[in-house]
Structure formats: C-alpha cells, structure tokens
Amino acid sequence: MATAQPDNSTPSTSPGAFENLVKYVRVRSSENARFVEFDFAISDPSLFVELVMPRGAFDLFCQKHRVVHMSTAQMAAVDAEMEKWRYGTETLMAENHAHSGQ
C-alpha cells in the first residue's frame, strides 16, 4: 500500500510571468527624506506591502522592477478602501470617527 506524498510542486507559470506583471509604488515620505517610505504592489495596487529604503536603493529597486507610480485615481481608491475597513458604517470606530467631526 503506497502512502500519499505531499505535492511540493509549484503552479506552472510561463517563464517571465512574474516579470510581466505590473509593479506599483506609492511614495509616502517627503521628497527630501533620507529614507524613502513607500507602498509596493504587484498587479493590484490595493494589495501592497510597506517598505523603507535609502534613496539610492529605492531608485535601483524601481529601475530593476520597472515600477509604475500609482495614479491619483488608484491612490484615492486604495485610501477609500482603507477608510471603509477602518471606519466601516456599523463599527464602534465609525461612531467615534463620526463624533470627532472628521
């Protein structure tokens, strides 16, 4: 009787599939900051990680990954989605936010 072996294979993707996905950045720090604080997303601007790098490393990172800076519309959509989750209509935080006049 054979035992089942775990499937350790990765999903098949065509070579270069990752490289062909759009990579987005949204810089959060000021232009003259020593370190660049930014959001980095792959394919979907709303799913991002927050990163911090020295300016030179950030420039190389952007060049290597051929990043696209998020548009104003994309940034607004991400912010609206974050606000919805942070201050949803039926939460205690939403009530506190509404009473604070913001």
MMTF fields as JSON, N, C-alpha, C and O atoms, coordinates in Angstrom:
{
  "mmtfVersion": "1.0.0",
  "mmtfProducer": "UNKNOWN",
  "numBonds": 407,
  "numAtoms": 408,
  "numGroups": 102,
  "numChains": 1,
  "numModels": 1,
  "chainsPerModel": [1],
  "groupsPerChain": [102],
  "chainIdList": ["A"],
  "bondAtomList": [4, 2, 8, 6, 12, 10, 16, 14, 20, 18, 24, 22, 28, 26, 32, 30, 36, 34, 40, 38, 44, 42, 48, 46, 52, 50, 56, 54, 60, 58, 64, 62, 68, 66, 72, 70, 76, 74, 80, 78, 84, 82, 88, 86, 92, 90, 96, 94, 100, 98, 104, 102, 108, 106, 112, 110, 116, 114, 120, 118, 124, 122, 128, 126, 132, 130, 136, 134, 140, 138, 144, 142, 148, 146, 152, 150, 156, 154, 160, 158, 164, 162, 168, 166, 172, 170, 176, 174, 180, 178, 184, 182, 188, 186, 192, 190, 196, 194, 200, 198, 204, 202, 208, 206, 212, 210, 216, 214, 220, 218, 224, 222, 228, 226, 232, 230, 236, 234, 240, 238, 244, 242, 248, 246, 252, 250, 256, 254, 260, 258, 264, 262, 268, 266, 272, 270, 276, 274, 280, 278, 284, 282, 288, 286, 292, 290, 296, 294, 300, 298, 304, 302, 308, 306, 312, 310, 316, 314, 320, 318, 324, 322, 328, 326, 332, 330, 336, 334, 340, 338, 344, 342, 348, 346, 352, 350, 356, 354, 360, 358, 364, 362, 368, 366, 372, 370, 376, 374, 380, 378, 384, 382, 388, 386, 392, 390, 396, 394, 400, 398, 404, 402],
  "bondOrderList": [1, 1, 1, 1, 1, 1, 1, 1, 1, 1, 1, 1, 1, 1, 1, 1, 1, 1, 1, 1, 1, 1, 1, 1, 1, 1, 1, 1, 1, 1, 1, 1, 1, 1, 1, 1, 1, 1, 1, 1, 1, 1, 1, 1, 1, 1, 1, 1, 1, 1, 1, 1, 1, 1, 1, 1, 1, 1, 1, 1, 1, 1, 1, 1, 1, 1, 1, 1, 1, 1, 1, 1, 1, 1, 1, 1, 1, 1, 1, 1, 1, 1, 1, 1, 1, 1, 1, 1, 1, 1, 1, 1, 1, 1, 1, 1, 1, 1, 1, 1, 1],
  "groupList": [{"groupName": "MET", "atomNameList": ["N", "CA", "C", "O"], "elementList": ["N", "C", "C", "O"], "formalChargeList": [0, 0, 0, 0], "bondAtomList": [1, 0, 2, 1, 3, 2], "bondOrderList": [1, 1, 2], "singleLetterCode": "M", "chemCompType": "L-PEPTIDE LINKING"}, {"groupName": "ALA", "atomNameList": ["N", "CA", "C", "O"], "elementList": ["N", "C", "C", "O"], "formalChargeList": [0, 0, 0, 0], "bondAtomList": [1, 0, 2, 1, 3, 2], "bondOrderList": [1, 1, 2], "singleLetterCode": "A", "chemCompType": "L-PEPTIDE LINKING"}, {"groupName": "THR", "atomNameList": ["N", "CA", "C", "O"], "elementList": ["N", "C", "C", "O"], "formalChargeList": [0, 0, 0, 0], "bondAtomList": [1, 0, 2, 1, 3, 2], "bondOrderList": [1, 1, 2], "singleLetterCode": "T", "chemCompType": "L-PEPTIDE LINKING"}, {"groupName": "GLN", "atomNameList": ["N", "CA", "C", "O"], "elementList": ["N", "C", "C", "O"], "formalChargeList": [0, 0, 0, 0], "bondAtomList": [1, 0, 2, 1, 3, 2], "bondOrderList": [1, 1, 2], "singleLetterCode": "Q", "chemCompType": "L-PEPTIDE LINKING"}, {"groupName": "PRO", "atomNameList": ["N", "CA", "C", "O"], "elementList": ["N", "C", "C", "O"], "formalChargeList": [0, 0, 0, 0], "bondAtomList": [1, 0, 2, 1, 3, 2], "bondOrderList": [1, 1, 2], "singleLetterCode": "P", "chemCompType": "L-PEPTIDE LINKING"}, {"groupName": "ASP", "atomNameList": ["N", "CA", "C", "O"], "elementList": ["N", "C", "C", "O"], "formalChargeList": [0, 0, 0, 0], "bondAtomList": [1, 0, 2, 1, 3, 2], "bondOrderList": [1, 1, 2], "singleLetterCode": "D", "chemCompType": "L-PEPTIDE LINKING"}, {"groupName": "ASN", "atomNameList": ["N", "CA", "C", "O"], "elementList": ["N", "C", "C", "O"], "formalChargeList": [0, 0, 0, 0], "bondAtomList": [1, 0, 2, 1, 3, 2], "bondOrderList": [1, 1, 2], "singleLetterCode": "N", "chemCompType": "L-PEPTIDE LINKING"}, {"groupName": "SER", "atomNameList": ["N", "CA", "C", "O"], "elementList": ["N", "C", "C", "O"], "formalChargeList": [0, 0, 0, 0], "bondAtomList": [1, 0, 2, 1, 3, 2], "bondOrderList": [1, 1, 2], "singleLetterCode": "S", "chemCompType": "L-PEPTIDE LINKING"}, {"groupName": "GLY", "atomNameList": ["N", "CA", "C", "O"], "elementList": ["N", "C", "C", "O"], "formalChargeList": [0, 0, 0, 0], "bondAtomList": [1, 0, 2, 1, 3, 2], "bondOrderList": [1, 1, 2], "singleLetterCode": "G", "chemCompType": "PEPTIDE LINKING"}, {"groupName": "PHE", "atomNameList": ["N", "CA", "C", "O"], "elementList": ["N", "C", "C", "O"], "formalChargeList": [0, 0, 0, 0], "bondAtomList": [1, 0, 2, 1, 3, 2], "bondOrderList": [1, 1, 2], "singleLetterCode": "F", "chemCompType": "L-PEPTIDE LINKING"}, {"groupName": "GLU", "atomNameList": ["N", "CA", "C", "O"], "elementList": ["N", "C", "C", "O"], "formalChargeList": [0, 0, 0, 0], "bondAtomList": [1, 0, 2, 1, 3, 2], "bondOrderList": [1, 1, 2], "singleLetterCode": "E", "chemCompType": "L-PEPTIDE LINKING"}, {"groupName": "LEU", "atomNameList": ["N", "CA", "C", "O"], "elementList": ["N", "C", "C", "O"], "formalChargeList": [0, 0, 0, 0], "bondAtomList": [1, 0, 2, 1, 3, 2], "bondOrderList": [1, 1, 2], "singleLetterCode": "L", "chemCompType": "L-PEPTIDE LINKING"}, {"groupName": "VAL", "atomNameList": ["N", "CA", "C", "O"], "elementList": ["N", "C", "C", "O"], "formalChargeList": [0, 0, 0, 0], "bondAtomList": [1, 0, 2, 1, 3, 2], "bondOrderList": [1, 1, 2], "singleLetterCode": "V", "chemCompType": "L-PEPTIDE LINKING"}, {"groupName": "LYS", "atomNameList": ["N", "CA", "C", "O"], "elementList": ["N", "C", "C", "O"], "formalChargeList": [0, 0, 0, 0], "bondAtomList": [1, 0, 2, 1, 3, 2], "bondOrderList": [1, 1, 2], "singleLetterCode": "K", "chemCompType": "L-PEPTIDE LINKING"}, {"groupName": "TYR", "atomNameList": ["N", "CA", "C", "O"], "elementList": ["N", "C", "C", "O"], "formalChargeList": [0, 0, 0, 0], "bondAtomList": [1, 0, 2, 1, 3, 2], "bondOrderList": [1, 1, 2], "singleLetterCode": "Y", "chemCompType": "L-PEPTIDE LINKING"}, {"groupName": "ARG", "atomNameList": ["N", "CA", "C", "O"], "elementList": ["N", "C", "C", "O"], "formalChargeList": [0, 0, 0, 0], "bondAtomList": [1, 0, 2, 1, 3, 2], "bondOrderList": [1, 1, 2], "singleLetterCode": "R", "chemCompType": "L-PEPTIDE LINKING"}, {"groupName": "ILE", "atomNameList": ["N", "CA", "C", "O"], "elementList": ["N", "C", "C", "O"], "formalChargeList": [0, 0, 0, 0], "bondAtomList": [1, 0, 2, 1, 3, 2], "bondOrderList": [1, 1, 2], "singleLetterCode": "I", "chemCompType": "L-PEPTIDE LINKING"}, {"groupName": "CYS", "atomNameList": ["N", "CA", "C", "O"], "elementList": ["N", "C", "C", "O"], "formalChargeList": [0, 0, 0, 0], "bondAtomList": [1, 0, 2, 1, 3, 2], "bondOrderList": [1, 1, 2], "singleLetterCode": "C", "chemCompType": "L-PEPTIDE LINKING"}, {"groupName": "HIS", "atomNameList": ["N", "CA", "C", "O"], "elementList": ["N", "C", "C", "O"], "formalChargeList": [0, 0, 0, 0], "bondAtomList": [1, 0, 2, 1, 3, 2], "bondOrderList": [1, 1, 2], "singleLetterCode": "H", "chemCompType": "L-PEPTIDE LINKING"}, {"groupName": "TRP", "atomNameList": ["N", "CA", "C", "O"], "elementList": ["N", "C", "C", "O"], "formalChargeList": [0, 0, 0, 0], "bondAtomList": [1, 0, 2, 1, 3, 2], "bondOrderList": [1, 1, 2], "singleLetterCode": "W", "chemCompType": "L-PEPTIDE LINKING"}],
  "groupTypeList": [0, 1, 2, 1, 3, 4, 5, 6, 7, 2, 4, 7, 2, 7, 4, 8, 1, 9, 10, 6, 11, 12, 13, 14, 12, 15, 12, 15, 7, 7, 10, 6, 1, 15, 9, 12, 10, 9, 5, 9, 1, 16, 7, 5, 4, 7, 11, 9, 12, 10, 11, 12, 0, 4, 15, 8, 1, 9, 5, 11, 9, 17, 3, 13, 18, 15, 12, 12, 18, 0, 7, 2, 1, 3, 0, 1, 1, 12, 5, 1, 10, 0, 10, 13, 19, 15, 14, 8, 2, 10, 2, 11, 0, 1, 10, 6, 18, 1, 18, 7, 8, 3],
  "groupIdList": [1, 2, 3, 4, 5, 6, 7, 8, 9, 10, 11, 12, 13, 14, 15, 16, 17, 18, 19, 20, 21, 22, 23, 24, 25, 26, 27, 28, 29, 30, 31, 32, 33, 34, 35, 36, 37, 38, 39, 40, 41, 42, 43, 44, 45, 46, 47, 48, 49, 50, 51, 52, 53, 54, 55, 56, 57, 58, 59, 60, 61, 62, 63, 64, 65, 66, 67, 68, 69, 70, 71, 72, 73, 74, 75, 76, 77, 78, 79, 80, 81, 82, 83, 84, 85, 86, 87, 88, 89, 90, 91, 92, 93, 94, 95, 96, 97, 98, 99, 100, 101, 102],
  "secStructList": [7, 7, 7, 7, 7, 7, 7, 7, 7, 7, 7, 7, 7, 7, 6, 6, 2, 2, 2, 2, 1, 7, 3, 3, 3, 3, 3, 7, 1, 7, 6, 6, 7, 1, 3, 3, 3, 3, 3, 3, 3, 3, 1, 7, 6, 6, 1, 3, 3, 3, 3, 3, 3, 3, 2, 2, 2, 2, 2, 2, 2, 2, 2, 2, 2, 6, 7, 3, 3, 7, 7, 2, 2, 2, 2, 2, 2, 2, 2, 2, 2, 2, 2, 2, 2, 2, 1, 7, 6, 6, 1, 2, 2, 2, 2, 2, 2, 2, 2, 6, 6, 7],
  "xCoordList": [0.848, 0.0, 0.889, 1.707, 0.743, 1.565, 0.964, -0.255, 1.834, 1.358, 1.378, 2.228, 0.455, 0.367, 1.506, 1.771, 2.156, 3.243, 2.704, 1.874, 3.169, 2.707, 3.151, 4.222, 2.325, 2.638, 3.444, 2.885, 4.75, 5.634, 5.9, 6.736, 5.205, 5.442, 4.784, 3.819, 5.316, 4.736, 3.834, 4.033, 2.835, 1.969, 2.798, 3.738, 2.445, 3.217, 2.875, 1.71, 3.893, 3.743, 4.738, 5.774, 4.433, 5.355, 6.582, 6.488, 7.722, 8.931, 8.709, 8.163, 9.13, 8.987, 7.625, 7.368, 6.73, 5.378, 5.427, 4.709, 6.266, 6.378, 6.89, 6.39, 7.872, 8.447, 7.438, 7.555, 6.444, 5.441, 4.31, 3.516, 4.223, 3.197, 3.564, 4.741, 2.566, 2.807, 3.131, 2.433, 4.198, 4.578, 4.34, 4.788, 3.63, 3.252, 3.998, 4.274, 4.32, 4.833, 4.021, 3.496, 3.948, 3.342, 4.254, 4.34, 4.924, 5.862, 5.072, 4.186, 5.411, 4.725, 5.582, 5.044, 6.89, 7.786, 7.944, 7.569, 8.509, 8.737, 9.865, 10.695, 9.887, 10.834, 12.288, 13.15, 12.569, 13.961, 14.311, 15.338, 13.483, 13.75, 14.957, 15.199, 15.706, 16.881, 16.47, 17.134, 15.377, 14.851, 13.51, 12.712, 13.279, 12.027, 11.072, 11.358, 9.956, 8.887, 7.892, 7.431, 7.565, 6.676, 5.88, 6.24, 4.788, 3.972, 4.398, 4.651, 4.474, 4.847, 3.779, 3.455, 3.235, 2.175, 2.517, 3.157, 2.083, 2.275, 0.905, 0.115, 0.63, -0.58, -1.83, -2.661, -1.988, -3.179, -2.736, -2.21, -2.933, -2.462, -3.034, -2.453, -4.165, -4.776, -4.152, -4.425, -3.332, -2.641, -1.164, -0.426, -0.737, 0.633, 1.321, 0.682, 2.636, 3.445, 4.099, 4.344, 4.379, 5.045, 6.535, 6.936, 7.346, 8.793, 9.494, 8.931, 10.743, 11.588, 12.974, 13.532, 13.528, 14.862, 15.585, 14.952, 16.916, 17.662, 17.354, 17.016, 17.47, 17.102, 17.747, 17.065, 19.046, 19.743, 19.206, 19.032, 18.944, 18.399, 16.994, 16.632, 16.207, 14.859, 14.924, 14.173, 15.827, 15.96, 16.329, 15.776, 17.265, 17.656, 16.504, 16.277, 15.79, 14.629, 13.601, 13.096, 13.299, 12.31, 12.779, 11.995, 14.058, 14.606, 14.564, 14.139, 15.003, 15.048, 13.66, 13.497, 12.669, 11.317, 10.428, 9.255, 10.98, 10.225, 8.867, 7.819, 8.911, 7.684, 6.896, 7.42, 5.625, 4.713, 4.246, 3.821, 4.321, 3.812, 2.292, 1.705, 1.658, 0.202, -0.368, 0.161, -1.435, -2.106, -2.894, -3.104, -3.319, -4.137, -5.417, -5.851, -6.019, -7.246, -6.985, -7.796, -5.869, -5.535, -5.283, -5.723, -4.574, -4.303, -5.611, -5.793, -6.513, -7.808, -8.614, -9.248, -8.6, -9.334, -8.765, -9.518, -7.439, -6.794, -7.151, -7.48, -7.085, -7.42, -8.876, -9.182, -9.769, -11.197, -11.447, -12.236, -10.788, -10.945, -10.405, -11.012, -9.277, -8.716, -9.646, -9.836, -10.225, -11.169, -12.403, -12.909, -12.883, -14.067, -13.811, -14.665, -12.656, -12.337, -12.022, -12.343, -11.399, -11.046, -12.265, -12.411, -13.145, -14.294, -15.586, -16.405, -15.782, -16.999, -18.242, -18.161, -19.356, -20.574, -21.166, -21.887, -20.886, -21.512, -20.487, -20.609, -19.49, -18.471, -18.363, -18.781, -17.8, -17.564, -16.625, -16.823, -15.613, -14.68, -15.387, -15.05, -16.353, -17.098, -17.86, -17.907, -18.459, -19.196, -18.247, -18.555, -17.114, -16.126, -15.625, -15.464, -15.383, -14.912, -15.974, -15.644, -17.23, -18.324, -18.48, -18.748, -18.315, -18.461, -17.271, -17.379, -16.136, -14.952, -14.988, -14.148, -15.958, -16.099, -15.18, -15.002, -14.589, -13.686, -14.4, -13.79],
  "yCoordList": [-1.174, 0.0, 1.23, 1.402, 2.074, 3.274, 4.409, 4.552, 5.202, 6.371, 7.58, 7.694, 8.462, 9.678, 10.619, 10.862, 11.129, 12.075, 13.491, 13.725, 14.437, 15.816, 16.359, 16.018, 17.195, 17.835, 19.094, 20.121, 19.021, 20.157, 20.965, 21.869, 20.653, 21.383, 22.76, 22.973, 23.654, 24.992, 25.048, 24.296, 25.936, 26.049, 26.402, 27.193, 25.816, 26.094, 27.485, 27.853, 28.208, 29.533, 29.63, 28.965, 30.436, 30.597, 31.369, 32.214, 31.086, 31.824, 33.325, 33.763, 34.084, 35.53, 36.051, 37.249, 35.174, 35.615, 36.688, 37.685, 36.499, 37.485, 38.815, 39.876, 38.756, 39.975, 40.765, 41.985, 40.084, 40.755, 41.394, 42.149, 41.105, 41.718, 43.17, 43.5, 44.025, 45.429, 45.552, 44.994, 46.287, 46.558, 48.031, 48.889, 48.326, 49.695, 50.17, 49.386, 51.454, 52.076, 53.331, 53.994, 53.62, 54.867, 55.396, 54.815, 56.483, 57.049, 57.781, 58.584, 57.488, 58.086, 59.141, 59.99, 59.107, 60.041, 61.325, 61.396, 62.335, 63.599, 63.44, 62.539, 64.299, 64.196, 64.262, 63.618, 65.029, 65.197, 64.308, 64.526, 63.32, 62.425, 61.539, 61.155, 61.225, 60.363, 58.956, 58.335, 58.457, 57.144, 57.314, 58.18, 56.482, 56.522, 55.485, 54.288, 55.964, 55.088, 54.96, 55.959, 53.713, 53.536, 52.248, 51.324, 52.213, 51.015, 50.349, 51.022, 49.034, 48.268, 47.215, 46.427, 47.203, 46.257, 45.577, 46.161, 44.343, 43.592, 43.272, 42.563, 43.784, 43.525, 44.236, 44.66, 44.377, 45.0, 46.074, 45.737, 47.352, 48.42, 48.373, 48.951, 47.691, 47.654, 46.601, 46.599, 45.719, 44.696, 45.039, 44.699, 45.708, 46.216, 45.92, 45.602, 46.035, 45.975, 47.334, 48.041, 47.694, 48.956, 48.683, 47.798, 49.434, 49.246, 50.568, 51.642, 50.468, 51.63, 51.307, 50.25, 52.225, 52.029, 53.365, 54.417, 53.321, 54.55, 54.971, 54.131, 56.259, 56.803, 56.036, 55.686, 55.773, 55.075, 53.672, 53.247, 52.95, 51.597, 51.634, 50.771, 52.638, 52.779, 53.015, 52.408, 53.9, 54.18, 52.92, 52.668, 52.126, 50.875, 49.868, 49.175, 49.799, 48.91, 49.242, 48.35, 50.517, 50.954, 50.634, 50.195, 50.857, 50.58, 49.081, 48.673, 48.269, 46.814, 46.232, 45.358, 46.708, 46.158, 46.923, 46.587, 47.948, 48.749, 49.14, 48.856, 49.792, 50.126, 51.227, 52.006, 51.252, 52.291, 53.005, 52.358, 54.319, 55.064, 55.065, 55.305, 54.793, 54.757, 56.094, 57.158, 56.016, 57.232, 57.831, 57.18, 59.063, 59.721, 58.933, 58.795, 58.419, 57.631, 56.332, 55.94, 55.664, 54.433, 54.711, 53.947, 55.805, 56.157, 56.468, 56.064, 57.181, 57.509, 56.246, 56.134, 55.297, 54.044, 53.243, 52.678, 53.193, 52.483, 53.153, 52.476, 54.488, 55.227, 55.02, 54.846, 55.038, 54.848, 53.453, 53.286, 52.466, 51.093, 50.967, 50.291, 51.603, 51.574, 52.261, 51.774, 53.386, 54.102, 53.251, 53.22, 52.564, 51.722, 50.645, 50.391, 50.023, 48.977, 49.558, 48.955, 50.715, 51.332, 51.915, 51.774, 52.573, 53.262, 52.779, 53.593, 51.477, 50.908, 51.508, 52.064, 51.407, 52.094, 51.529, 52.238, 50.283, 49.687, 49.247, 48.164, 50.068, 49.725, 50.824, 51.96, 50.469, 51.452, 52.546, 53.723, 52.168, 53.168, 54.14, 55.324, 53.665, 54.547, 55.593, 56.766, 55.152, 56.09, 57.108, 58.299, 56.655, 57.579, 58.55, 59.74, 58.055, 58.91, 59.958, 61.12, 59.553, 60.474, 61.556, 62.714, 61.189, 62.151, 63.093, 64.157, 62.703, 63.557, 64.693, 65.592, 64.655, 65.722, 65.569, 66.523, 64.393, 64.182, 63.569, 63.324],
  "zCoordList": [0.0, 0.0, 0.0, 0.904, -0.981, -1.106, -0.286, -0.193, 0.3, 1.044, 0.133, -0.75, 0.35, -0.468, -0.105, 1.072, -1.089, -0.899, -1.086, -1.965, -0.269, -0.45, -1.799, -2.301, -2.369, -3.646, -3.373, -2.988, -3.57, -3.316, -4.574, -4.566, -5.646, -6.883, -6.813, -6.08, -7.572, -7.656, -8.872, -9.826, -8.853, -10.026, -11.254, -11.178, -12.363, -13.565, -14.102, -14.253, -14.37, -14.974, -16.105, -16.092, -17.058, -18.163, -17.702, -16.811, -18.299, -17.918, -18.104, -19.116, -17.136, -17.226, -16.822, -16.944, -16.339, -15.981, -14.902, -14.99, -13.884, -12.816, -13.352, -12.978, -14.218, -14.772, -15.58, -15.696, -16.142, -16.966, -16.168, -16.728, -14.861, -14.042, -13.748, -13.601, -13.663, -13.356, -11.873, -11.026, -11.566, -10.177, -9.909, -10.67, -8.82, -8.474, -7.235, -6.327, -7.203, -5.985, -5.699, -6.594, -4.409, -3.935, -2.839, -1.757, -3.122, -2.156, -1.079, -1.373, 0.172, 1.317, 2.014, 2.724, 1.83, 2.52, 1.71, 0.539, 2.367, 1.674, 0.654, 0.773, -0.323, -1.428, -0.973, -1.571, 0.073, 0.52, 1.717, 2.36, 2.025, 3.15, 2.855, 1.711, 3.902, 3.747, 3.321, 2.491, 3.888, 3.539, 2.836, 3.193, 1.84, 1.092, 1.695, 1.703, 2.19, 2.665, 1.521, 0.968, 1.171, 0.027, 0.13, 0.859, -0.622, -0.766, -2.067, -3.066, -2.046, -3.233, -3.481, -2.592, -4.69, -5.05, -6.361, -7.235, -6.482, -7.717, -8.292, -7.669, -9.454, -10.225, -9.705, -10.508, -8.401, -7.823, -6.828, -5.767, -7.142, -6.258, -4.844, -3.925, -4.656, -3.327, -2.413, -1.212, -2.946, -2.157, -2.139, -3.064, -1.088, -1.068, 0.254, 1.257, 0.226, 1.434, 1.603, 0.625, 2.835, 3.122, 3.27, 4.025, 2.556, 2.576, 2.851, 2.645, 3.325, 3.563, 3.023, 3.317, 2.229, 1.661, 1.584, 1.495, 1.617, 1.318, -0.125, -0.96, -0.412, -1.732, -2.886, -3.849, -2.801, -3.885, -4.107, -5.249, -3.027, -3.136, -3.74, -4.54, -3.35, -3.903, -5.415, -6.178, -5.835, -7.27, -8.049, -9.12, -7.515, -8.169, -8.174, -9.166, -7.065, -6.945, -8.024, -8.707, -8.17, -9.168, -10.582, -11.423, -10.832, -12.158, -12.458, -13.538, -11.507, -11.701, -11.951, -12.803, -11.219, -11.336, -12.306, -12.472, -12.945, -13.926, -13.343, -13.922, -12.195, -11.47, -12.163, -12.958, -11.827, -12.271, -11.009, -10.051, -11.001, -9.848, -9.914, -10.969, -8.768, -8.73, -9.186, -8.863, -9.927, -10.377, -9.214, -8.191, -9.382, -8.369, -8.119, -6.976, -9.183, -9.047, -8.282, -7.444, -8.558, -7.85, -6.37, -5.511, -6.071, -4.674, -3.942, -2.794, -4.604, -3.988, -3.72, -2.671, -4.645, -4.461, -3.295, -2.502, -3.19, -2.081, -0.755, 0.218, -0.72, 0.508, 0.905, 2.085, -0.073, 0.218, 0.777, 1.707, 0.22, 0.706, 2.123, 2.954, 2.411, 3.761, 4.752, 5.867, 4.353, 5.212, 5.481, 6.603, 4.457, 4.62, 5.673, 6.522, 5.622, 6.584, 7.956, 8.98, 7.973, 9.254, 9.951, 11.165, 9.192, 9.771, 9.136, 8.71, 9.065, 8.483, 9.127, 10.222, 8.484, 8.935, 10.215, 10.918, 10.536, 11.712, 12.747, 13.319, 12.991, 13.973, 15.014, 14.789, 16.144, 17.194, 16.692, 16.996, 15.931, 15.406, 14.467, 14.443, 13.699, 12.806, 13.605, 13.233, 14.711, 15.551, 16.177, 16.219, 16.654, 17.231, 16.169, 16.439, 14.988, 13.892, 13.539, 13.303, 13.503, 13.168, 14.247, 13.925, 15.51, 16.606, 16.735, 17.344, 16.162, 16.281, 15.255, 15.295, 14.336, 13.35, 12.154, 11.396, 11.963, 10.823, 9.663, 8.622]
}
